[in-house]
Amino acid sequence: MMVQYGKAFRMRVIGHDPFQKKLPAGIEMVSTLDELLAQSDFISLHVHLTDQTRHLIGAKQFATIKRGASLINTSRGGLIDEPALIEAMESGQIAAAGLDMVEGEWLEDKYHQPLIAYSRRNRRLYITPHVGGTSPDAVRMTARHNFQKVANYFQENPVE
């Protein structure tokens, strides 16, 4: 869907995935994350959080990013080194950021979570709840998908 959004705004859409040789249609593959960061005006993360991807975007990567770029993360909060993001926003390296996940979002005291606190002072940092998967359509699609998986399992493994 992000490719379609980018193309609708006549953007050149590039991507990098070290595990896939071919990206979905409409995305031009670049060879390294640094190359992607240096060329992009808008960066949207679509990455699972693992030990290898934790703080995938940190101080070193923020220094590589094209000055004035915008960052979108709807994947997992741990992908971004949050103190480094604050520093990059303060310096103007990052013009704006939109996040729907932050580290520590499960903590009871979210008010004092550093990035959430910073968002109250910086109008260019948008943080929204990670609830896209709870729309009525998404819930129906998920239920239908899961029921189909169960039905397929029992078709392939009949109970005797």
C-alpha positions as CSV (number, residue, x, y, z in Angstrom):
1,M,0.0,0.0,0.0
2,M,2.9,2.4,0.7
3,V,4.1,1.9,-2.8
4,Q,0.7,2.9,-4.1
5,Y,0.7,6.0,-1.9
6,G,4.1,7.0,-3.1
7,K,3.3,6.5,-6.7
8,A,0.1,8.5,-6.3
9,F,2.3,11.4,-5.3
10,R,4.6,10.7,-8.2
11,M,7.4,9.6,-5.9
12,R,10.3,7.4,-6.9
13,V,9.9,4.5,-4.5
14,I,13.0,2.7,-3.5
15,G,13.6,-0.1,-1.0
16,H,16.1,-2.3,0.7
17,D,15.8,-5.7,2.1
18,P,18.9,-7.7,2.8
19,F,16.9,-11.0,2.8
20,Q,15.0,-10.6,-0.5
21,K,16.6,-10.4,-3.9
22,K,13.4,-9.0,-5.4
23,L,11.1,-6.4,-3.9
24,P,7.4,-6.1,-4.7
25,A,6.4,-4.4,-8.0
26,G,6.9,-0.7,-8.1
27,I,9.9,-0.6,-5.8
28,E,13.3,0.0,-7.1
29,M,15.9,-2.0,-5.1
30,V,18.9,-0.3,-3.7
31,S,21.9,-2.3,-2.4
32,T,22.3,-0.9,1.1
33,L,20.3,0.7,3.9
34,D,22.8,3.7,3.8
35,E,22.1,4.2,0.1
36,L,18.3,4.2,0.8
37,L,18.7,6.6,3.7
38,A,20.9,9.0,1.7
39,Q,18.5,9.2,-1.3
40,S,15.1,9.3,0.5
41,D,12.9,12.3,1.3
42,F,10.4,10.0,3.2
43,I,11.5,6.9,4.9
44,S,8.9,4.3,5.9
45,L,9.9,1.3,8.0
46,H,8.4,-2.1,7.4
47,V,10.6,-4.3,9.5
48,H,10.1,-7.0,12.1
49,L,11.8,-6.2,15.5
50,T,14.6,-8.8,16.1
51,D,17.9,-8.6,17.9
52,Q,19.4,-7.7,14.6
53,T,17.0,-4.9,13.8
54,R,16.8,-3.3,17.2
55,H,17.8,0.4,16.8
56,L,18.2,-0.2,13.1
57,I,18.0,3.6,12.8
58,G,20.4,5.1,15.2
59,A,22.8,8.0,15.4
60,K,25.0,6.7,12.6
61,Q,22.0,6.2,10.3
62,F,20.5,9.6,11.2
63,A,23.8,11.1,10.1
64,T,23.4,9.3,6.7
65,I,19.8,10.4,6.1
66,K,19.2,13.2,3.7
67,R,18.9,16.4,5.7
68,G,15.2,17.4,6.1
69,A,13.8,13.9,5.4
70,S,10.7,12.6,7.2
71,L,10.5,9.3,9.0
72,I,7.5,7.0,9.4
73,N,7.5,4.0,11.6
74,T,4.4,1.8,11.9
75,S,6.3,-1.4,12.6
76,R,7.9,-1.6,16.1
77,G,9.2,1.1,18.4
78,G,12.5,-0.7,19.1
79,L,13.6,-0.1,15.5
80,I,14.5,3.5,16.2
81,D,17.0,4.7,18.8
82,E,14.7,7.3,20.3
83,P,17.4,9.6,21.9
84,A,19.1,9.7,18.5
85,L,15.8,10.5,16.8
86,I,15.2,13.4,19.2
87,E,18.7,14.7,18.5
88,A,18.2,14.4,14.7
89,M,14.9,16.3,15.0
90,E,16.5,19.0,17.2
91,S,19.3,19.5,14.6
92,G,16.9,19.6,11.7
93,Q,18.4,16.4,10.2
94,I,14.9,14.9,10.4
95,A,12.1,17.4,9.4
96,A,9.2,15.4,10.8
97,A,8.4,11.9,12.1
98,G,5.2,9.9,12.4
99,L,5.2,7.0,14.7
100,D,2.6,4.6,16.0
101,M,4.9,2.6,18.2
102,V,7.4,3.7,20.8
103,E,9.7,1.8,23.1
104,G,8.1,1.4,26.5
105,E,4.6,1.9,25.2
106,W,3.5,-1.0,27.4
107,L,4.6,0.9,30.5
108,E,1.9,2.3,32.8
109,D,3.4,5.8,32.9
110,K,3.5,6.7,29.2
111,Y,3.3,10.4,30.0
112,H,6.9,10.5,30.9
113,Q,8.1,8.2,28.1
114,P,10.9,10.4,26.6
115,L,9.6,10.4,23.0
116,I,6.0,11.0,24.0
117,A,7.2,13.9,26.3
118,Y,9.3,15.3,23.4
119,S,6.2,15.2,21.1
120,R,4.5,17.6,23.4
121,R,7.2,20.2,22.7
122,N,7.8,19.4,19.0
123,R,4.8,19.8,16.6
124,R,6.7,17.9,13.9
125,L,6.6,14.6,15.8
126,Y,3.4,12.8,15.5
127,I,2.6,9.7,17.7
128,T,-0.6,7.8,17.3
129,P,-1.8,4.6,18.8
130,H,-0.9,1.4,17.0
131,V,-4.5,0.3,16.4
132,G,-4.7,0.0,12.6
133,G,-5.3,-3.7,12.9
134,T,-8.4,-3.1,15.0
135,S,-10.6,-1.4,12.5
136,P,-13.8,-3.4,11.8
137,D,-12.6,-4.4,8.3
138,A,-9.2,-5.5,9.7
139,V,-10.8,-7.6,12.4
140,R,-13.2,-9.3,9.9
141,M,-10.3,-10.0,7.5
142,T,-8.2,-11.4,10.3
143,A,-11.0,-13.6,11.6
144,R,-11.8,-14.9,8.1
145,H,-8.1,-15.6,7.5
146,N,-7.7,-17.5,10.7
147,F,-10.9,-19.5,10.3
148,Q,-9.7,-20.5,6.8
149,K,-6.4,-21.6,8.1
150,V,-8.1,-23.8,10.7
151,A,-10.5,-25.2,8.0
152,N,-7.5,-25.9,5.7
153,Y,-5.7,-27.7,8.5
154,F,-8.6,-30.0,9.2
155,Q,-9.0,-30.7,5.5
156,E,-5.4,-31.7,5.2
157,N,-5.4,-33.6,8.6
158,P,-8.8,-35.3,8.9
159,V,-9.8,-36.3,12.5
160,E,-10.3,-40.1,12.6
